[in-house]
Amino acid sequence: MFPTTVDAIKAILRADPTVTMDERAWILSVVRSHGRKVRNDRDQKLVRRVMSATEVASRFGKTKAFVQLLAKQGILHKVFIPGHARACGYYSEEVERLLTPPQVPAELTE
């Protein structure tokens, strides 16, 4: 999405006195994330766990070659330990993000 599109939506929301600041922030976050579920960092504690390629492959129900393809395309990011040449795995939060389908708010599905 172009930044000018977001700026235009901001201007429209600022012009509407019935939209509160919290609602404006929520609408902009949904627009920026293309309708996917927006995570509230204050409510959720960030847990970073490293999963091996075998674990990731079993979560997807695919082979390790598929996981390596996702890493090569930049969809998954390998975790490297400083001073080591090989990756030790992948972040579990990225795997869960890929396995979770985007949620559309109820207001948009009616």
Backbone as CSV, one residue per row, in Angstrom:
resi,resn,N_x,N_y,N_z,CA_x,CA_y,CA_z,C_x,C_y,C_z
1,MET,0.845,-1.166,0.000,0.000,0.000,0.000,0.895,1.235,0.000
2,PHE,0.505,2.209,-0.774,1.282,3.441,-0.847,1.110,4.268,0.422
3,PRO,2.165,4.972,0.840,2.038,5.853,2.009,1.004,6.959,1.792
4,THR,0.825,7.369,0.547,-0.161,8.413,0.272,-1.584,7.925,0.543
5,THR,-1.821,6.621,0.346,-3.132,6.057,0.648,-3.410,6.129,2.146
6,VAL,-2.409,5.764,2.940,-2.557,5.825,4.395,-2.766,7.276,4.835
7,ASP,-2.029,8.209,4.227,-2.189,9.628,4.565,-3.597,10.115,4.237
8,ALA,-4.145,9.661,3.120,-5.502,10.061,2.739,-6.528,9.521,3.738
9,ILE,-6.349,8.279,4.160,-7.269,7.699,5.138,-7.159,8.429,6.474
10,LYS,-5.919,8.781,6.865,-5.725,9.555,8.097,-6.493,10.867,8.031
11,ALA,-6.390,11.558,6.899,-7.062,12.850,6.743,-8.576,12.695,6.830
12,ILE,-9.104,11.657,6.227,-10.550,11.408,6.278,-10.991,11.135,7.717
13,LEU,-10.214,10.320,8.441,-10.572,9.999,9.820,-10.467,11.220,10.734
14,ARG,-9.470,12.082,10.480,-9.335,13.303,11.280,-10.509,14.245,11.056
15,ALA,-11.074,14.227,9.863,-12.185,15.119,9.535,-13.497,14.655,10.149
16,ASP,-13.578,13.394,10.552,-14.814,12.862,11.129,-14.764,12.994,12.652
17,PRO,-15.585,13.861,13.247,-15.525,14.057,14.697,-16.105,12.897,15.501
18,THR,-16.811,11.987,14.873,-17.404,10.870,15.607,-16.417,9.734,15.862
19,VAL,-15.255,9.743,15.191,-14.252,8.686,15.355,-13.273,9.105,16.452
20,THR,-13.141,8.271,17.479,-12.214,8.586,18.568,-10.778,8.293,18.137
21,MET,-9.826,8.754,18.946,-8.408,8.531,18.631,-8.080,7.034,18.644
22,ASP,-8.652,6.297,19.605,-8.396,4.855,19.665,-8.961,4.140,18.438
23,GLU,-10.153,4.519,18.028,-10.757,3.915,16.844,-9.942,4.254,15.598
24,ARG,-9.464,5.482,15.529,-8.644,5.905,14.387,-7.369,5.074,14.318
25,ALA,-6.720,4.873,15.474,-5.492,4.075,15.506,-5.770,2.638,15.099
26,TRP,-6.916,2.078,15.569,-7.259,0.704,15.218,-7.516,0.574,13.720
27,ILE,-8.275,1.518,13.152,-8.586,1.476,11.718,-7.307,1.564,10.895
28,LEU,-6.411,2.457,11.274,-5.153,2.600,10.530,-4.286,1.347,10.648
29,SER,-4.277,0.724,11.823,-3.481,-0.493,11.969,-4.050,-1.635,11.134
30,VAL,-5.382,-1.714,11.035,-6.003,-2.748,10.204,-5.703,-2.487,8.728
31,VAL,-5.753,-1.233,8.323,-5.460,-0.890,6.932,-4.010,-1.214,6.606
32,ARG,-3.116,-0.859,7.509,-1.683,-1.119,7.264,-1.376,-2.612,7.207
33,SER,-2.103,-3.411,8.001,-1.841,-4.851,8.028,-2.704,-5.615,7.031
34,HIS,-3.402,-4.900,6.152,-4.225,-5.489,5.092,-5.328,-6.384,5.650
35,GLY,-5.899,-6.005,6.794,-7.023,-6.728,7.362,-6.665,-7.905,8.230
36,ARG,-5.378,-8.200,8.365,-4.979,-9.315,9.230,-5.152,-8.913,10.686
37,LYS,-5.160,-9.896,11.553,-5.335,-9.638,12.976,-4.166,-8.788,13.470
38,VAL,-4.492,-7.727,14.170,-3.472,-6.827,14.696,-3.142,-7.255,16.113
39,ARG,-1.861,-7.408,16.378,-1.408,-7.885,17.681,-1.164,-6.691,18.585
40,ASN,-1.638,-6.764,19.792,-1.405,-5.720,20.767,-0.212,-6.138,21.615
41,ASP,0.926,-5.450,21.465,2.158,-5.827,22.156,2.043,-5.686,23.665
42,ARG,1.201,-4.787,24.128,1.081,-4.599,25.571,0.355,-5.767,26.226
43,ASP,-0.567,-6.391,25.520,-1.360,-7.467,26.094,-0.672,-8.819,26.012
44,GLN,0.140,-9.012,24.990,0.757,-10.311,24.792,2.237,-10.252,25.125
45,LYS,2.672,-11.222,25.888,4.079,-11.313,26.226,4.789,-12.037,25.086
46,LEU,5.873,-11.470,24.614,6.590,-12.040,23.480,7.426,-13.227,23.942
47,VAL,7.154,-14.385,23.363,7.906,-15.591,23.684,8.650,-15.999,22.421
48,ARG,9.968,-15.998,22.503,10.777,-16.394,21.352,11.358,-17.769,21.627
49,ARG,10.965,-18.704,20.813,11.454,-20.062,20.919,12.031,-20.439,19.570
50,VAL,13.111,-21.180,19.575,13.744,-21.616,18.335,13.334,-23.061,18.080
51,MET,12.844,-23.298,16.863,12.427,-24.637,16.461,13.413,-25.164,15.423
52,SER,13.704,-26.440,15.485,14.591,-27.038,14.487,13.845,-27.164,13.163
53,ALA,14.602,-27.382,12.110,13.993,-27.528,10.788,13.061,-28.734,10.742
54,THR,13.400,-29.779,11.462,12.556,-30.973,11.512,11.227,-30.662,12.197
55,GLU,11.279,-29.897,13.299,10.048,-29.510,13.991,9.153,-28.653,13.100
56,VAL,9.783,-27.698,12.410,9.017,-26.807,11.529,8.376,-27.613,10.403
57,ALA,9.131,-28.524,9.834,8.604,-29.352,8.745,7.417,-30.186,9.216
58,SER,7.497,-30.720,10.428,6.374,-31.521,10.926,5.157,-30.639,11.224
59,ARG,5.354,-29.405,11.666,4.233,-28.479,11.899,3.502,-28.172,10.593
60,PHE,4.275,-28.000,9.512,3.670,-27.723,8.205,3.169,-28.991,7.522
61,GLY,3.654,-30.135,7.971,3.300,-31.384,7.301,4.026,-31.513,5.978
62,LYS,5.213,-30.946,5.906,6.020,-30.950,4.678,7.408,-31.489,4.990
63,THR,8.302,-31.391,4.011,9.670,-31.854,4.186,10.573,-30.706,4.620
64,LYS,11.805,-31.082,5.024,12.781,-30.051,5.402,13.174,-29.210,4.194
65,ALA,13.101,-29.773,3.004,13.404,-29.011,1.788,12.409,-27.867,1.595
66,PHE,11.152,-28.100,1.953,10.135,-27.044,1.874,10.473,-25.914,2.845
67,VAL,10.900,-26.268,4.048,11.275,-25.261,5.048,12.479,-24.462,4.552
68,GLN,13.440,-25.138,3.956,14.610,-24.442,3.409,14.209,-23.518,2.263
69,LEU,13.228,-23.916,1.468,12.727,-23.068,0.388,12.085,-21.793,0.959
70,LEU,11.303,-21.946,2.034,10.704,-20.781,2.687,11.778,-19.833,3.217
71,ALA,12.856,-20.392,3.751,13.950,-19.562,4.255,14.675,-18.867,3.105
72,LYS,14.857,-19.567,2.014,15.537,-18.985,0.854,14.716,-17.845,0.260
73,GLN,13.391,-17.959,0.304,12.512,-16.912,-0.219,12.332,-15.755,0.764
74,GLY,12.845,-15.909,1.994,12.748,-14.842,2.988,11.462,-14.869,3.790
75,ILE,10.690,-15.926,3.669,9.432,-16.031,4.410,9.715,-16.429,5.854
76,LEU,10.650,-17.336,6.056,11.138,-17.696,7.385,12.575,-17.209,7.516
77,HIS,12.967,-16.858,8.717,14.328,-16.378,8.952,15.073,-17.371,9.833
78,LYS,16.273,-17.715,9.391,17.102,-18.646,10.147,17.680,-17.931,11.365
79,VAL,17.859,-18.695,12.447,18.451,-18.168,13.675,19.900,-18.641,13.731
80,PHE,20.801,-17.676,13.815,22.219,-17.983,13.907,22.727,-17.633,15.302
81,ILE,23.552,-18.496,15.861,24.216,-18.208,17.128,25.518,-17.495,16.788
82,PRO,25.840,-16.394,17.472,27.074,-15.669,17.168,28.299,-16.589,17.249
83,GLY,29.145,-16.469,16.239,30.350,-17.272,16.177,30.180,-18.608,15.487
84,HIS,28.969,-18.924,15.045,28.719,-20.185,14.357,28.314,-19.909,12.913
85,ALA,28.686,-20.815,12.026,28.402,-20.629,10.604,27.033,-21.167,10.202
86,ARG,26.533,-22.152,10.941,25.259,-22.785,10.578,24.125,-22.254,11.455
87,ALA,22.953,-22.259,10.873,21.771,-21.840,11.618,21.339,-22.960,12.564
88,CYS,20.741,-22.572,13.678,20.294,-23.585,14.646,18.790,-23.839,14.563
89,GLY,18.061,-23.035,13.777,16.631,-23.263,13.648,15.899,-22.035,13.153
90,TYR,14.606,-21.985,13.487,13.721,-20.903,13.047,12.888,-20.452,14.244
91,TYR,12.474,-19.187,14.240,11.658,-18.666,15.328,10.249,-19.259,15.268
92,SER,9.773,-19.707,16.411,8.440,-20.333,16.473,7.335,-19.327,16.171
93,GLU,7.546,-18.050,16.524,6.507,-17.045,16.265,6.282,-16.842,14.768
94,GLU,7.333,-16.967,13.949,7.166,-16.855,12.505,6.396,-18.056,11.955
95,VAL,6.695,-19.222,12.489,5.995,-20.437,12.049,4.513,-20.336,12.407
96,GLU,4.214,-19.902,13.627,2.820,-19.759,14.046,2.097,-18.696,13.233
97,ARG,2.800,-17.614,12.886,2.200,-16.564,12.060,1.797,-17.118,10.698
98,LEU,2.622,-17.979,10.135,2.303,-18.572,8.833,1.165,-19.586,8.921
99,LEU,1.050,-20.271,10.040,0.013,-21.286,10.202,-1.339,-20.697,10.603
100,THR,-1.345,-19.463,11.100,-2.586,-18.830,11.535,-3.208,-18.074,10.372
101,PRO,-4.444,-18.415,9.987,-5.083,-17.695,8.883,-5.429,-16.267,9.314
102,PRO,-5.409,-15.315,8.388,-5.769,-13.943,8.742,-7.223,-13.882,9.181
103,GLN,-7.494,-13.068,10.211,-8.859,-12.934,10.705,-9.450,-11.626,10.232
104,VAL,-10.644,-11.720,9.719,-11.360,-10.550,9.243,-12.326,-10.114,10.339
105,PRO,-12.326,-8.820,10.722,-13.264,-8.382,11.747,-14.712,-8.650,11.351
106,ALA,-15.567,-8.884,12.333,-16.970,-9.237,12.087,-17.692,-8.135,11.325
107,GLU,-17.287,-6.874,11.534,-17.952,-5.770,10.848,-17.777,-5.851,9.326
108,LEU,-16.663,-6.428,8.884,-16.383,-6.492,7.454,-17.019,-7.706,6.786
109,THR,-17.385,-8.708,7.556,-17.940,-9.926,6.967,-19.460,-9.885,6.848
110,GLU,-20.097,-8.889,7.421,-21.565,-8.815,7.369,-22.057,-8.316,6.060
